[in-house]
């Protein structure tokens, strides 16, 4: 029975309903923000960390909106995660780009070598034409390349020309892709028409290049010719190509992204999907002070839905993870299916058939051994299935029932999807669900010819057991991560201010996830990093050096794990030079240095300074004592060769060789002083006095040699030059007092006159910079105003760079574009100011 009824004009009614809806969204966002672990967060980054554990299990969003681009491995290669939600029959995508996978119409030779014709002698002008006579060419199988690339046919000359005749049975309605890997220069023709050309370049893996319609129109059913020429300028060589069809995107409405928040261990998103609000949380529990938890390769993906209008809404939620996460490229063959277990979990698993464990090394490569897992605790509302990619999408889009989990027939990785579908009811009370995504790499690295496993396996735990424990531990882990995120931000704010805290948040997961925590043969901690996009080395000393401040704060055992391999190499007698090696190999193979040139003063200074930093961090000299013989050899090298360095590389090797490098000289002097400090802690007082006196004398000499009036020079012989003296920071943090305050003040005053929009250049030679070194340089400042003046342009770079990749530490200060490097561990150096604050605070100083 109606008690009363009020008549409302339709326009007014529409206005009222709109206001109620806006209020509901505002209330939803208020709840979202209040549920986050800290009161101020990072909301903008060059790329957003989603799943971050190690150099192989590292997936990011390269756009501000999670549903604008495919998710990618840090290298930039697609590793798709898909998220869709159906609300009252309307479908919205909130994660990645739901799209049918490309379909091969002409396979590359990587997994299925094919027969073709080739020559290594210049064939003349018309070699690419369909009617060219290639009868005198050799027969062989592609791919072609140098031995280390594992080709079907070895090629070691400078040039190679290849011709492949093929038929096509598929109608070419959609976009046609050229799938190409080349090292180095390449030109590719299809039926005589140039489809690709690249000079002075190469790629390390297969890439897709769309064919123009004009070339696509030349393709026919029979006797097509794919012709390739490749020139090897230096190093390795490779050439191979194929064709694929890319279907058009699925036309879905994007969910409206209202917010994104980044904390040290979590990335969270808020969406509106029609009348329903959706929160999405990625939690990678990288708590460095808890190694057992830190080592777990398990990320939690949390979903929370809530009605925005107070009404009940039927919701179906779809999450998918491509098998490409377990392959170097989408053409590799994988198996997939469910995993039986005794824990009541729903578990899916996928991995390559070949399982060539630790057989692939290099920079721009992804893991293609081990297994990817998707799991959920027992829950009647969710169904987990390993499916053909297209089938999985079609079933959700068309509301057809999912096939029961089963072992799929082997297929290309790009064609396989691990998916979870929830059937839910949204109301005013939030509904929360959670998945776990994990990776078991079986063996993580090879260490002096022994294969080693990840730390989490030290007690013999299986992945099924780990997933069960991770599911059970989630409430405690979530609380720990919330508390840690809040404390990190508060500490960083106290140490350097709000902008500085945001920089630390941006760096935290990236730095740690560029490493792998491994158990040594004697249960020792090994924590090698991969030198991401700067040649792929493992255990690079001059990458450990800038990375160390983060681990010195949160767990010095990890800092020692970054140094142990280098000590082992020297102390075993395998490395015989009087200074440390540059690296231990190419990730993940750590059998000895592979970098082509030594960095004698650089690495000797780095290892000694880091040993002193560990000594200070733990409050005792045990680690220095354990390696005292090696440290003593290296310090004597610095005394002999470090004060006025000969022409050599330093950590900034991209800038070239440099003689009489004043900043490198500082490293040697501080290294000698740091050695004296450790000797004193060990009770070797005569040794301490000897080297301290040397360091003090060298510092006085340095000030005279580098003095250029209002600043100190880049090199001792060029007073018209300048450079960041970032190595001075350890004189300050270790309390060595080798250099007077006047040296610090003069340099900071000069630097403030040299800044550009996106930061202080590295030195007077170029306008590019290294952001980790700016943070070190800024810590030399004696007041907060100068410190902020130096770091503010770095924050501008982080939030405004046009280069959308995981944080680059090498960028141009004029326009904020990346010059090189990305996703490297060296951004752990951003924590240097917090390290200074922690050590001062520990000693009762403010």
ABEGO torsion letter per residue (X at the ends): XBABBBBBBAAAAAAAAAAAAAAAAAAAAAAAAAABABABBBABBABBBABBABAABBBBBABABAAABBBBBAAGBBBBBBBBBBBGGBBBBABEBBBBBBBBABBBAAABBBBBBBBABBAEAAAABAABBAAABBBBBOBBEBAAAGBABBBABABBBBBBBBBBABBBABBBBBBBBBOBBBBBBBGGBBABBBBGBBBABBBBBBBBAAAAAABBABGBBBBBBBBBABEBBBBBBBBBBBBBBBBBBBBBBABBBBBAABBBBBBBBEABBBBBBBBBBBBAABAAAAABBBBBBBBBBBBAAGBBBBBBBBBBBBAAAABABAABBBBBEBBBBAAGBBBBBBBBAAGBBGABBEABBBBABEBBBBBBBBBAABBBBBBBAAAAAAAAAAGBBBBBBBBBBBBBAAABBBBBBBBBBBBABBBBBBBBBBBBAGBABBBGGBBBBBAAAAAGBBAAAAAAAAAAAAAAAAAAAAAAAAAAAAAAAAAAEAAAAAAAAAAAAAAAAABBBBBBAAGBBBBBBBBBGAGGBBGBAAAAAAAAAAAAAABAAAAAAAAAAAAAAAAAGABABABBBABAEBOABBAEBABABBBAAAAAAAAAAAAAAAAAAAGBAAAAAAAAAAAAAAAAAAAAAAABBBBBBBABAAAEBBBGBAAAAAAAAAAAAAAAAAAAAAGBAAAAAAAAAAAAAAAAAAAAAABAGABBBABAABAABBBBBAAAAAAAAAGAGABBAAAAAAAAAAAAAABBAAEBBABAABABBBAAAAAAAAAABABAAAAAAAAAAAAAAAAABABBBBBBABBBAAAGBBABEBGBAAAAAAAAAAAAAAAAAAAGBX
